[in-house]
């Protein structure tokens, strides 16, 4: 059995209350001290899909990030980094858009860009990619804490812990890899599972206080789901979040891939949900995405690359 913890929380208005909700979600796992100890360098990986208003539900909320930074600092970390490789632009652009640098200055964290690219070959079994380009910043951190946003996704059905770690593949390589799977959602999902399990994040802490429904990851609408979810197994966390939001197991490609690859706990019988029940966690309503192809049109890919470069120059 693996534990997934869930705590209800309504909004981001009171940072101290957000921090208390995160602490309550971590308590069944041993608290932040079970993952972070004195002198360690810790990387938090939020969802910075692009520079956008956090009120949209499209990015991990800055208050959620900053209060997690405080908890990591309190656990004794010597350096707390917040990093991602957005689909467009830079991590700093995304952070500025949401007012995060000021909050991090108070909490004791800093924004980092993913510039160091490592080729990871060991432990892969996805059947398509023999190497994955991963962030050296993520690999070298003593502790990697995944801070995904719960969102519907127009290509991969739903995005949470597994998909969020795809942001540890730096730059426009992510878009190119979309085009190398023959438009197979399942093959792409197998790569996502390999990426997540080789990165080996020690903790997954989901910001579902305001989620995104509909045409996520960027064009959906905010849904006040009202939950903080925590776990150590990315598969188990995604199974609980997906189930709570109304997705059948076979609907979610990366859950099917994880089961076939024996990557983690995907069966509900192997997951102990603490602090809530699945019926409690179901939202009053949830709009699923209309699915689009996994691959990108080459023209769109080129335009996206130019847009990405232009946004980097404004960092």
N, C-alpha and C positions, 0 to 999 in steps of 0.2 A: 504494500500500500504506500502511496505517496500522498502527502498532504497538500491540498490547495485551500487557502484561507480567503474568505470574502467578508468585507465589512461595508455596511451601507453608509454613504455620506452624500449630502445633497448638493454642495456647491464649493466654490473656492474663495468665498468672501472672507473667511477667517483663517489665515495661514496656520495659526496654532491648532485650530480644529482639524485642518487637513493633516497636519503632522501627527496629531493624536490618532486619526483614522489609519494612517500608514503604520504607526506603531502597533495599533490593535490588529491589523492584518498580519504584521510580522510576528506577533507574540506566539502563535502556535508553532512557528518555525524556529523559535529561540531568540527572536529579536534581531536587530541589525548587528549586534555583537557576535552572533553566530556566523556572520559572513565577513566582517571587517574587524581587524585588530590593529594595534598600535604600529604606526610607521608605514602602513601600506599605501600604495598608489592605487586609487580606485577610479575606474572609468564608468560613468553613467551614460547609457545609450538611450536617449529619448527618441521620439518620432519627430523629426524635423523635415517632413517630406518636402516642404518648400517654405519660403517666408510667407506666413499667413497669420491672420488674426486668430488667437487661441479660442475666441468665442465661437468659432466655426465648428469646433470639435475635431479639427483635422490634425492638430499637433498636441503632443504632451504638454499639459498646461504649465506655465512658468512657475506658478505657486507650488504645484506638485513636485516639480524638479527641485526647486530651491529648498523645500522642506525635507526632501530626501537627502540633499546635500548636507543639511544640518545634522540629520541623524547619522550620516556616514562620518562626519567630522566628530560628533560626540562619541562614536565608537573607536576613535583614535587614528583615523586616516591622516597621513601627512600631506597628501596631495589628492584633491578631488577634481577630476576632469569631467566635463560634459561635452560629448562629441557625437557627431553624426556626419554622414555624407548625403546631403539632400539630393533629391532628383534634379532640382534646379538651384544654382547658386551655391553659396557656402553656408557652413554651420553658423558663422558669425552673422551673416545676413538674416538668417532665420531667427537667431537669438535676439537680434536687435528689434526685429519686427514685433516680437512678443514682449519686449521690455525685460528680457532675462538678465543681461549683463549686470544691471543695477542690483537685482535680487541676489545674484551670485556673489557680488562683491560683499554683501552683508552676510551671506550664509557661509562663505569660505570656499567657493568653487571658481572654476574658470572654464571658458570655452576653448576647445581644441578642434583643429581641422584634421581630417584623416588624409595625410599626405604620404605616409610610409606604406608602400604596397608590398606585401609578402605573398609568395606563391605557396599555397598549402596543398600538399599531395597525399599526405598520410590519412588513412581512415575514411576515405571517400568510397561510396558505393552507390552513387546516383545513376550510373550507367551512361552518362553523357559527358560530364566534365571530369577530366583526369586531374585538374588542378583548379583551385579557387583563389582569386586574388582577394586577400583580406587585409584589413587595416593593421599595420604594425602597432599602432597606438592601442588597439583593442587586445592584440596578442600579448603585448608587453605589460599590460596593467596587471597588478597583483590580484585584483578583483574586478570582474565585469558584472555590472548590474544593469539589467535590461528594463527600460521604462517604456513599454509600448502603450499606444492608445488603442482602445477597442473601437474598430471601425468596420463597416461593410466595405467590400473591395470589388471594383468593377472587373478585375481580371482574375483574382484569386479567392473570390467569394467573401472571405472575411480575413481581416488582418489583426494580429495580436502579437504574441511573443515570438513565434517562428518567423513571420514575415518581417517584423521590426528589425531583426538582426541582419537582414539583407542590406541594411544601411551601413554595415561594416565592410561592405565591398565598395572601395573608394571610387568616386567620380562617375563618369558616364559609362564605365564598364557594366554597371547594372543594366542600363538600357540595351547595350549590345547583347548581353546574355539572354535577354528576353527574346532576341531574334535567332538564338542558336538552339532552340528546342523544338523546331518544327511546329510551332504553335500548339504544342502539347502541354496542357495545364498540369497533367500528372507528372510529366518529366521535369517541368519547371519546379513543381512541388518537391520532387525528390532532391533536387539541387538545394532548395531552401532548407530541407531537413539536414542535409550534409553540412551546409554552412553553419546552421545553428548548433549542431552537436559538436563540430570541431572547434568552434569558438568557445564552447563550454562556459557560458555565463552561469555564475553561481546562484543568481537570484533574478526572478522575473516579477516585477511589481507593476501591475496594470492600472493605468489611469482610465477608469470607466466612469468617473464622476459625471462628465459630459462625454458621450460617445458620438460617433458619426454614423448615421444611417444613410441609405440610398446610394448614390453614386460616389462613394468613397474610392480612393483615399483623399481626394481633394475637392470634389464637386458635390459631396453629399450635404446633408443638413444636420445640425446638432440635435442629439436626443439626450434628455436628462436622465440617463440610465441610473446613475447614483451609486456606483459600486467601486471599491478598491479591491483588487484581487492579487494575491501573492502566492508564489510557489517556487520550487527549485527545479521542476521538470517542465520544460517548455511545452512538451506534448500535453501533459496533464492540464496545465494552465489553459492552453488553447481549447482542449476538449470541454472544460467547464464553461469558459466564456462562450464558445460556439453553441453549446447545448442551451445555455441560459438565454441566448439571443434567438433561439428557435431554429438553428441549423441542424439538420440530420447529419449523422456521422459521414455518410457517403457523399454528402453535398460538399464537404470541405476537402479539397485535394491534398493539402499537406497533412491532414490527419490520416487519410488513407495511405499516403506515402510513408508516414512514420510507422504505421502499423506493419506495412509490408517490409520495411527496413529494420523493424524491431528497435526503434530508436528511443522509445520511452513509453510511458503509461498513456494509452489512448482508450482503454476500456474503462467505463465508469466503475466497474467492479474493483478496479485496482486503484481508484482514487478516493481518498477520504476528504470530503468537502466539510470544512470547519467554519462555523460562524453564520451559516445560512443554508438554505435548501435551494435546489434548482427552481422549484415553483416560486419561491420568494424573489429570486433574481430575475425572473422573466419580466421584461418591460411591458408597459401597458400596450405599446405598439412598437413595431420595428419594421422598417422598409428595407428589403434586401436590394442589392444592386442588380441592374440588368447587365449580364455578362458581356464583355467585349473580348476580342482576341488577345491572347497573351503576347503575341509578337507586335512589333511596331512597323508602320509603314516607313520605308527608307527615307522618304522626303521628310516625314514628321521627325524621324530620328536625327536627320541633319539639322533641321530647324531647332530642335531641342538642344543639340550640341552647341549651336551658335548662341542660343539664349543662355545656356549654362555659362559659357565663357564671358558673355556680357555681364551677367550678374556677379561672376567672380571678380571682375574688374572694379565693381562698385563696393567691394568689401572694405 
